[in-house]
């Protein structure tokens, strides 16, 4: 069963993502500079970045080391389901300076007290990853190569002995998108009525479905690789990071093609946490406002802004592209009552936004 509380080990609590020493997010402790010298309060800041769990591998192996090298700043942060992180911020359990989310809903749930904007700048196609150790591996290989039609994937997943893994849709957008994908596939591939419910164990009274399929986001790749499950939901970027076999879905089902956005929007999942409407699976970021009455040190606030800008920089974009993200021109959504992009975003982020030809949603 999925573990729901952020403070209880779902996330990599207080994990340093770089090999150099990390300060606390409060900013009063010193940081070790990149030359290996003694700690100093002014040399560099520490960006506190909480992020979608699907980014964990990329954060640890590519993004954080590159950011460290470019800026000398440190990074601390946690990875978990985007919805869980948002709830942790709302509950006061988490207070990052930056939130990198999959999808926009987790960030907009923080408006207006904790965030003033959401910036989308890439999409992350949904795939079905599978284990090379699965008894169904040869059949899944044939579907992957196109020797068998895609509809056979759903026939396999419907088998009583097929072990499917997916994340909790109330805690992680990937879990919600996977349910929407299976439902959409039933319609678009003309599968027999009830196929989606039989695969997922869902019903009108149980929109989450079979609890035996639900695993933590930070465990799903390992479960697939080990063969403890046959297949599971994944993003192409995470499947590639963990060297998993995966079946590519067509644009009509991968929730990553802007030209199919109107098709995705026809799908909706009603959860206890509220309705989840289909849309693009976007990689998004925001600056998280400090709790009322608190402030970050200037060095740490600058490091937070530097991280936001780094994700839009030439180097950051190259790393994201190589990981499998489909880069898009940045799209900014402002929280109600926020007058302009310049009022919402730190100057380095605003500059990178304009350099990439970013647009303001609805403008």
Secondary structure as GFF3:
##gff-version 3
##sequence-region A 1 363
A	DSSP	three_ten_helix	6	8	.	.	.	ID=ss1
A	DSSP	beta_strand	15	16	.	.	.	ID=ss2
A	DSSP	beta_strand	46	52	.	.	.	ID=ss3
A	DSSP	three_ten_helix	53	55	.	.	.	ID=ss4
A	DSSP	alpha_helix	56	58	.	.	.	ID=ss5
A	DSSP	pi_helix	59	63	.	.	.	ID=ss6
A	DSSP	alpha_helix	64	71	.	.	.	ID=ss7
A	DSSP	beta_strand	74	80	.	.	.	ID=ss8
A	DSSP	alpha_helix	82	90	.	.	.	ID=ss9
A	DSSP	beta_strand	98	102	.	.	.	ID=ss10
A	DSSP	alpha_helix	105	108	.	.	.	ID=ss11
A	DSSP	beta_strand	117	123	.	.	.	ID=ss12
A	DSSP	beta_strand	126	130	.	.	.	ID=ss13
A	DSSP	alpha_helix	137	145	.	.	.	ID=ss14
A	DSSP	alpha_helix	151	157	.	.	.	ID=ss15
A	DSSP	beta_strand	164	165	.	.	.	ID=ss16
A	DSSP	alpha_helix	173	188	.	.	.	ID=ss17
A	DSSP	alpha_helix	195	200	.	.	.	ID=ss18
A	DSSP	three_ten_helix	211	213	.	.	.	ID=ss19
A	DSSP	alpha_helix	217	226	.	.	.	ID=ss20
A	DSSP	beta_strand	231	235	.	.	.	ID=ss21
A	DSSP	alpha_helix	236	241	.	.	.	ID=ss22
A	DSSP	beta_strand	245	248	.	.	.	ID=ss23
A	DSSP	alpha_helix	251	254	.	.	.	ID=ss24
A	DSSP	three_ten_helix	258	260	.	.	.	ID=ss25
A	DSSP	alpha_helix	261	264	.	.	.	ID=ss26
A	DSSP	beta_strand	268	271	.	.	.	ID=ss27
A	DSSP	beta_strand	274	277	.	.	.	ID=ss28
A	DSSP	beta_strand	282	287	.	.	.	ID=ss29
A	DSSP	alpha_helix	298	310	.	.	.	ID=ss30
A	DSSP	alpha_helix	314	323	.	.	.	ID=ss31
A	DSSP	beta_strand	326	334	.	.	.	ID=ss32
A	DSSP	alpha_helix	341	344	.	.	.	ID=ss33
A	DSSP	alpha_helix	347	355	.	.	.	ID=ss34
A	DSSP	beta_strand	359	360	.	.	.	ID=ss35
###
